[in-house]
Amino acid sequence: MDSPRGRIYLMKAGIEGRAEMSSSFVDHFDRCLGCLACVTACPSGVQYAPLIEKSRAQIERQHERDPGDRLFRALLMAFIPYPWRMRLALLPMLVFGPLLRRLARGSRPRAGAGRSTPEATNGSLLSRAAAALALAPPVTWRSLLDRLPVHTPAVGSERLKVAVLAGCVQRLAFTNVNHATVRVLSAEGCSVEAPAGQGCCGALPLHAGHIDQARALARHNIAVFEAAGVDRIAVNAAGCGSAMKEYGDLFADDPEWAGRARAFSAKVRDVSELLIELGEQRAVRRPLAARVVYHDACHLAHGQGIRAEPRSLLQGIPGVELLSPAEADICCGSAGIYNLVQPEPAAQLGARKVRHIAALSPDMIATANPGCILQIAAAARGVGYDWPIFHPIELIDASIHGVDPRARSSRQ
């Protein structure tokens, strides 16, 4: 029942009234990563994403979780998709970050030998809080208060008018990624808009089963980006891009928003996808001598089918030796909020990923999702590695400007 086929069988049994929404029933869906590797593997082309999302939505509407679980999930959904609330939540990390991380390391679930029992995989409230602290992104006053310029002109003649999604965690902890995205697109001939009124795309609530919240957030962003009047919408977070490309399905039963959602999704591109779409490079790439391990974010590789584009762009940087770890298609354990609500299996996956990366002796790691960056960094710290981890767009930006990306990074 923990296989994709087993979960689909359970969905059907639930619809037909042959299975009750008991705790054991719900556990099978809670333990699903939602990584969509099954979509890549399925010879019949079954689209699992909308099935698991709608099943989780029914669970959140109809199932009464235990009080601790319900409170923890409610807090995540009350804070993470709202940047101003997240700013307040991250303030203690500015002062007490090192101390809190040390305390978290003592309480966080470890990737031990043997299988976790079904009862253990959810984790206690304490272990979940410890996991959240261990994964919390490094923040500075600059990162918390940073703003992207609303308009950045193209270098040379304009090829496209592009809007950039600033994101939630991305805009607070990974400001370098957003600024690199704007600089690279501008250097390649795009005028870039970063609408000030934009908010969360709704990806995390959607993947966690809070579908009404996801729709409300999506409606807001659709309206904001419509007003920007752009040709493309560039996204630098894999989970966000995957969700935004699914807006047509999210609003399929809403006659007022269905057409607008489809038109919005038709403009969405991962930033690597957009750079390949632009064609011939305008900006010269300068050498960067480094062994770079590229990790496929699940919602980029499986959710959007984007594998070759980021690799092609990284290989276009002179001096980069691009490497792929063993089991490249297996999730690192981040998976939206999975590493927060299922910390023990997530830690096992993180340790497994780090072992494969370490075998390649990298100088740095590249991956296109903030959750993957945080998960791999935390798993690596747990076994004594301190690799610099970058979004591919940061390495392209550094190459264009002839600098060492490690000198720019605030995440080392």
C-alpha positions as CSV (number, residue, x, y, z in Angstrom):
1,M,0.0,0.0,0.0
2,D,3.0,2.3,0.1
3,S,3.6,1.9,-3.6
4,P,2.0,4.3,-6.1
5,R,-0.2,1.4,-7.4
6,G,-1.2,0.6,-3.8
7,R,-2.1,4.2,-3.1
8,I,-4.2,4.4,-6.3
9,Y,-6.0,1.3,-5.2
10,L,-6.7,2.9,-1.8
11,M,-8.0,6.0,-3.5
12,K,-10.4,3.9,-5.6
13,A,-11.4,1.9,-2.5
14,G,-12.1,5.2,-0.6
15,I,-14.3,6.6,-3.4
16,E,-16.2,3.4,-3.6
17,G,-16.8,3.2,0.1
18,R,-14.7,0.1,0.6
19,A,-12.1,1.8,2.9
20,E,-12.6,4.3,5.7
21,M,-10.3,7.3,6.2
22,S,-8.7,5.8,9.3
23,S,-5.3,6.7,10.6
24,S,-3.7,3.7,8.9
25,F,-5.3,4.7,5.6
26,V,-4.0,8.3,6.0
27,D,-0.5,7.1,6.9
28,H,0.0,5.5,3.5
29,F,-0.6,8.9,1.9
30,D,1.5,10.8,4.5
31,R,4.5,8.6,3.8
32,C,4.4,9.4,0.0
33,L,7.1,11.9,-0.9
34,G,5.1,13.3,-3.8
35,C,8.4,13.2,-5.7
36,L,6.7,12.0,-8.9
37,A,9.4,9.5,-9.8
38,C,6.5,7.1,-10.4
39,V,5.3,9.3,-13.2
40,T,8.7,9.0,-15.0
41,A,8.7,5.3,-14.4
42,C,5.1,4.5,-15.3
43,P,4.8,2.8,-18.8
44,S,1.1,3.7,-18.9
45,G,1.6,7.4,-18.4
46,V,-0.6,7.7,-15.3
47,Q,-0.5,11.3,-14.0
48,Y,-0.1,10.7,-10.3
49,A,0.4,14.3,-9.2
50,P,-3.3,15.5,-9.3
51,L,-4.4,12.2,-7.8
52,I,-2.1,12.5,-4.7
53,E,-2.9,16.2,-4.4
54,K,-6.7,15.7,-4.4
55,S,-6.4,12.7,-2.1
56,R,-4.4,14.8,0.4
57,A,-7.0,17.6,0.1
58,Q,-9.8,15.2,1.1
59,I,-7.7,13.9,4.0
60,E,-7.2,17.5,5.3
61,R,-10.9,18.2,5.0
62,Q,-12.2,15.0,6.5
63,H,-9.6,13.3,8.7
64,E,-9.1,14.4,12.3
65,R,-5.4,14.3,13.0
66,D,-4.0,14.1,16.5
67,P,-3.7,17.5,18.1
68,G,0.1,17.8,17.9
69,D,0.2,16.8,14.2
70,R,-2.7,19.1,13.4
71,L,-1.0,22.1,15.2
72,F,2.4,21.5,13.6
73,R,0.9,21.3,10.1
74,A,-1.3,24.4,10.7
75,L,1.7,26.4,11.8
76,L,3.7,25.5,8.7
77,M,0.8,26.5,6.4
78,A,0.2,29.7,8.5
79,F,3.8,30.9,8.1
80,I,5.8,29.4,5.2
81,P,3.6,30.7,2.3
82,Y,3.5,34.3,3.7
83,P,6.9,36.1,3.5
84,W,6.1,38.7,6.2
85,R,5.2,36.1,8.7
86,M,8.2,34.1,7.7
87,R,10.4,37.1,8.4
88,L,9.1,37.2,11.9
89,A,9.6,33.5,12.4
90,L,13.2,33.7,11.1
91,L,14.2,36.6,13.3
92,P,15.4,34.4,16.2
93,M,17.9,32.7,13.8
94,L,19.7,36.1,13.4
95,V,20.7,36.1,17.1
96,F,20.4,32.5,18.3
97,G,21.0,30.6,15.0
98,P,24.2,28.7,16.0
99,L,22.8,27.8,19.4
100,L,19.5,26.6,18.0
101,R,21.3,24.5,15.4
102,R,23.4,22.8,18.1
103,L,20.3,22.0,20.1
104,A,18.6,20.8,17.0
105,R,21.4,18.4,16.1
106,G,21.1,16.7,19.5
107,S,17.3,16.1,19.0
108,R,17.0,15.6,15.2
109,P,16.3,12.1,13.9
110,R,19.3,10.4,12.6
111,A,19.5,8.1,9.6
112,G,19.9,4.9,11.4
113,A,20.1,1.3,10.2
114,G,17.0,-0.6,9.6
115,R,13.5,0.4,8.7
116,S,11.4,2.8,10.7
117,T,8.1,1.5,11.9
118,P,4.9,3.1,10.5
119,E,4.3,4.5,13.9
120,A,7.7,6.1,14.1
121,T,8.0,7.7,10.7
122,N,5.7,10.6,11.6
123,G,8.1,11.7,14.3
124,S,7.3,13.3,17.6
125,L,6.5,17.0,17.9
126,L,10.0,17.5,19.4
127,S,11.7,15.7,16.5
128,R,9.8,17.7,14.0
129,A,10.7,20.9,15.7
130,A,14.3,19.8,15.8
131,A,14.2,19.0,12.1
132,A,12.8,22.4,11.3
133,L,15.6,24.1,13.3
134,A,18.3,22.0,11.6
135,L,16.9,22.8,8.2
136,A,16.2,26.5,8.8
137,P,18.0,28.6,6.2
138,P,20.8,30.9,7.2
139,V,19.5,34.5,7.3
140,T,20.9,38.0,7.6
141,W,19.3,41.4,8.0
142,R,20.2,41.9,4.3
143,S,18.4,38.8,3.2
144,L,15.3,39.5,5.3
145,L,15.0,43.0,4.0
146,D,16.2,42.5,0.4
147,R,14.0,43.5,-2.5
148,L,14.4,42.8,-6.2
149,P,14.3,45.8,-8.5
150,V,10.8,46.1,-9.9
151,H,12.3,46.7,-13.4
152,T,15.6,45.7,-14.9
153,P,16.3,46.6,-18.5
154,A,17.7,44.2,-21.1
155,V,21.4,44.5,-22.0
156,G,21.3,45.4,-25.7
157,S,18.2,44.9,-27.8
158,E,15.2,43.3,-26.0
159,R,14.5,39.7,-26.9
160,L,11.7,39.0,-24.4
161,K,9.9,40.7,-21.5
162,V,10.1,38.4,-18.5
163,A,8.6,38.4,-15.0
164,V,10.4,36.7,-12.2
165,L,8.8,34.8,-9.3
166,A,10.5,35.9,-6.1
167,G,9.1,33.0,-4.1
168,C,8.7,32.6,-0.3
169,V,11.7,31.0,1.3
170,Q,13.6,31.9,-1.8
171,R,13.2,35.7,-1.3
172,L,14.2,35.5,2.3
173,A,17.1,33.1,2.4
174,F,18.3,32.8,-1.2
175,T,18.4,36.3,-2.3
176,N,21.5,35.6,-4.3
177,V,19.5,33.2,-6.5
178,N,16.9,35.8,-7.3
179,H,19.4,38.5,-8.1
180,A,21.5,36.1,-10.2
181,T,18.3,35.2,-12.1
182,V,17.6,38.8,-12.9
183,R,21.2,39.6,-13.9
184,V,21.6,36.6,-16.2
185,L,18.2,37.2,-17.9
186,S,19.1,40.8,-18.4
187,A,22.5,39.9,-19.8
188,E,20.8,37.6,-22.3
189,G,18.6,40.3,-23.6
190,C,15.5,40.1,-21.4
191,S,13.8,43.1,-19.7
192,V,12.9,41.7,-16.3
193,E,10.0,42.6,-14.1
194,A,9.7,41.6,-10.4
195,P,6.1,42.7,-9.5
196,A,6.1,44.1,-6.0
197,G,2.6,42.7,-5.2
198,Q,3.4,39.0,-5.9
199,G,3.2,36.4,-3.2
200,C,3.4,32.6,-2.7
201,C,2.6,30.6,-5.8
202,G,0.7,28.0,-3.6
203,A,3.0,25.1,-4.2
204,L,3.5,24.0,-0.6
205,P,-0.2,24.2,0.4
206,L,-1.1,22.4,-2.8
207,H,1.3,19.5,-2.2
208,A,0.3,19.3,1.4
209,G,-3.4,19.0,0.7
210,H,-4.5,22.6,1.5
211,I,-6.0,23.0,-1.9
212,D,-8.3,26.0,-1.1
213,Q,-5.4,27.9,0.4
214,A,-3.4,27.1,-2.8
215,R,-6.1,28.3,-5.0
216,A,-6.4,31.6,-3.1
217,L,-2.7,32.2,-3.4
218,A,-2.7,31.2,-7.1
219,R,-5.5,33.6,-7.9
220,H,-3.6,36.5,-6.4
221,N,-0.4,35.8,-8.3
222,I,-2.3,35.2,-11.6
223,A,-3.8,38.7,-11.2
224,V,-0.5,40.3,-10.3
225,F,1.4,38.7,-13.2
226,E,-1.4,39.4,-15.7
227,A,-1.0,43.1,-14.9
228,A,2.8,42.9,-15.7
229,G,2.0,42.1,-19.3
230,V,5.0,39.9,-19.9
231,D,5.9,37.2,-22.5
232,R,7.3,34.7,-20.0
233,I,7.3,34.0,-16.3
234,A,10.6,32.7,-15.1
235,V,10.8,30.5,-12.0
236,N,14.0,29.4,-10.2
237,A,12.4,27.0,-7.7
238,A,11.5,23.5,-9.1
239,G,8.4,23.0,-6.8
240,C,7.0,26.4,-7.6
241,G,7.4,25.9,-11.4
242,S,5.8,22.5,-11.3
243,A,2.7,23.9,-9.4
244,M,2.4,27.0,-11.6
245,K,2.4,24.8,-14.7
246,E,-0.5,22.9,-13.2
247,Y,-2.8,25.9,-12.6
248,G,-5.0,24.8,-15.4
249,D,-5.8,21.6,-13.6
250,L,-6.1,23.4,-10.2
251,F,-8.9,25.7,-11.7
252,A,-10.4,23.2,-14.1
253,D,-13.8,23.4,-12.4
254,D,-13.8,27.1,-12.0
255,P,-15.2,28.8,-15.1
256,E,-14.1,32.3,-13.9
257,W,-10.5,31.3,-13.5
258,A,-9.9,28.3,-15.7
259,G,-9.0,30.3,-18.9
260,R,-6.9,32.8,-17.0
261,A,-5.0,29.9,-15.2
262,R,-4.3,28.1,-18.5
263,A,-3.0,31.4,-20.1
264,F,-0.8,32.0,-17.1
265,S,0.6,28.5,-17.1
266,A,1.4,28.7,-20.8
267,K,3.9,31.5,-20.0
268,V,5.7,29.7,-17.1
269,R,9.2,28.5,-17.7
270,D,12.0,27.2,-15.4
271,V,14.8,29.7,-15.8
272,S,17.0,27.0,-17.4
273,E,14.3,26.1,-19.8
274,L,13.9,29.8,-20.7
275,L,17.6,30.3,-21.3
276,I,17.7,27.4,-23.7
277,E,14.5,28.7,-25.4
278,L,16.3,32.1,-26.0
279,G,18.8,30.3,-28.2
280,E,22.3,31.7,-28.9
281,Q,24.1,33.1,-25.8
282,R,24.9,36.8,-25.8
283,A,26.9,36.9,-22.6
284,V,30.4,35.5,-22.6
285,R,31.0,32.7,-20.1
286,R,34.4,32.9,-18.3
287,P,36.2,29.9,-16.9
288,L,35.2,28.3,-13.6
289,A,37.5,25.4,-12.7
290,A,35.4,23.1,-10.5
291,R,34.0,19.6,-10.1
292,V,30.3,20.3,-9.9
293,V,27.8,17.6,-8.8
294,Y,24.4,18.3,-10.2
295,H,21.4,17.0,-8.2
296,D,18.1,16.6,-10.0
297,A,15.3,18.3,-8.0
298,C,12.3,15.9,-8.2
299,H,9.8,18.6,-9.3
300,L,12.1,19.7,-12.1
301,A,13.1,16.3,-13.4
302,H,9.9,14.3,-12.8
303,G,7.4,17.0,-12.4
304,Q,8.5,19.1,-15.4
305,G,10.6,16.7,-17.4
306,I,13.6,19.1,-17.3
307,R,16.9,17.3,-17.1
308,A,19.0,18.3,-20.1
309,E,18.6,22.0,-19.9
310,P,20.4,22.8,-16.6
311,R,23.1,20.3,-17.5
312,S,23.6,21.9,-20.9
313,L,23.9,25.3,-19.3
314,L,26.4,24.1,-16.7
315,Q,28.5,22.3,-19.3
316,G,28.6,25.6,-21.2
317,I,30.8,27.1,-18.5
318,P,34.4,26.6,-19.4
319,G,36.3,24.6,-16.8
320,V,33.3,23.0,-15.2
321,E,33.5,19.2,-14.8
322,L,29.9,18.2,-14.4
323,L,29.1,15.0,-12.5
324,S,25.9,13.1,-11.7
325,P,25.7,11.0,-8.5
326,A,24.5,7.4,-8.4
327,E,20.7,7.0,-8.0
328,A,20.3,10.5,-9.4
329,D,16.5,10.0,-9.8
330,I,16.0,9.3,-6.1
331,C,14.6,12.1,-3.9
332,C,16.9,13.8,-1.3
333,G,14.1,13.7,1.2
334,S,13.1,17.4,1.0
335,A,9.8,16.9,-0.9
336,G,8.0,20.1,0.1
337,I,7.3,19.8,3.8
338,Y,8.1,16.1,3.9
339,N,11.4,16.6,5.8
340,L,9.5,18.5,8.4
341,V,6.5,16.2,8.9
342,Q,8.3,12.9,8.2
343,P,11.8,13.7,9.6
344,E,13.1,10.1,10.1
345,P,12.6,8.7,6.5
346,A,13.7,12.1,5.2
347,A,16.9,11.9,7.2
348,Q,17.6,8.4,5.7
349,L,17.1,9.7,2.2
350,G,19.3,12.8,2.9
351,A,22.1,10.5,4.2
352,R,21.8,8.2,1.2
353,K,22.0,11.2,-1.2
354,V,25.1,12.6,0.6
355,R,26.9,9.3,0.4
356,H,26.5,9.2,-3.3
357,I,27.6,12.9,-3.7
358,A,30.6,12.4,-1.4
359,A,31.8,9.5,-3.6
360,L,32.5,12.0,-6.4
361,S,34.6,14.3,-4.3
362,P,32.9,17.5,-5.5
363,D,34.1,21.1,-5.2
364,M,30.5,22.3,-5.1
365,I,26.9,21.1,-5.7
366,A,24.3,22.6,-8.0
367,T,20.6,22.0,-7.6
368,A,17.5,24.0,-8.7
369,N,15.3,24.0,-5.7
370,P,15.7,25.7,-2.3
371,G,14.3,22.8,-0.4
372,C,16.9,20.5,-1.9
373,I,19.7,23.0,-1.0
374,L,18.6,23.0,2.6
375,Q,18.1,19.3,2.9
376,I,21.4,18.3,1.3
377,A,23.3,20.9,3.3
378,A,21.7,19.6,6.6
379,A,22.4,16.0,5.7
380,A,26.0,16.9,4.7
381,R,26.7,18.8,8.0
382,G,25.5,15.7,9.9
383,V,28.4,13.7,8.5
384,G,31.0,16.4,8.4
385,Y,30.8,17.8,4.9
386,D,30.5,21.5,4.2
387,W,30.1,21.7,0.5
388,P,29.1,25.0,-1.1
389,I,25.7,24.5,-2.7
390,F,24.4,26.7,-5.5
391,H,21.5,27.1,-7.8
392,P,22.8,26.6,-11.4
393,I,21.8,30.2,-12.3
394,E,24.3,31.4,-9.6
395,L,27.2,29.5,-11.4
396,I,26.1,30.9,-14.7
397,D,26.0,34.4,-13.3
398,A,29.4,34.0,-11.7
399,S,30.8,32.8,-15.0
400,I,29.4,35.8,-16.9
401,H,30.9,38.2,-14.4
402,G,34.2,36.4,-14.0
403,V,34.0,35.8,-10.2
404,D,34.3,32.8,-7.9
405,P,30.8,32.0,-6.8
406,R,32.1,30.9,-3.4
407,A,33.2,34.5,-2.7
408,R,29.6,35.7,-3.2
409,S,27.8,32.9,-1.3
410,S,26.2,33.7,2.1
411,R,25.3,30.0,2.6
412,Q,28.7,28.5,3.4
